[in-house]
Amino acid sequence: MVQRALDELPPQFRDALHNIDIQVRWRPTVHELRQAGLHHGSALFGMYTGVSLPKRTQGYSMVLPDRIIIYQRTHELYCRTEEEMVQQARQTLLHEIGHYLGIDERRLRELGVG
């Protein structure tokens, strides 16, 4: 379903992704929840880890890929149908790609992907 959501993204978003790994994991770890500023039991649909494009300097090379992690369990808990899950995965991908592009939470909410 995440692959389907990724395939449905506008080409300008897919084409902007360089040196990034998209992973699906069952649920966030306690450490990942803390990184996101959340508590155990909170809903976290996805997370971006890495150096956003605007913060990359001339010295940015020979690094492991950035990551977008999609949490399967959260999507399953909050979505009733397969189509809802694909739409939520798309929303999550857009949100995390926004972070990759250097967009903060406030602006992502303004853009409707907060």
Summary of the structure (lengths in Angstrom):
residues: 114
radius of gyration: 14.0
end to end distance: 20.5
largest distance: 45.6
contacts: 297
relative contact order: 0.22
helix: 46%
strand: 14%
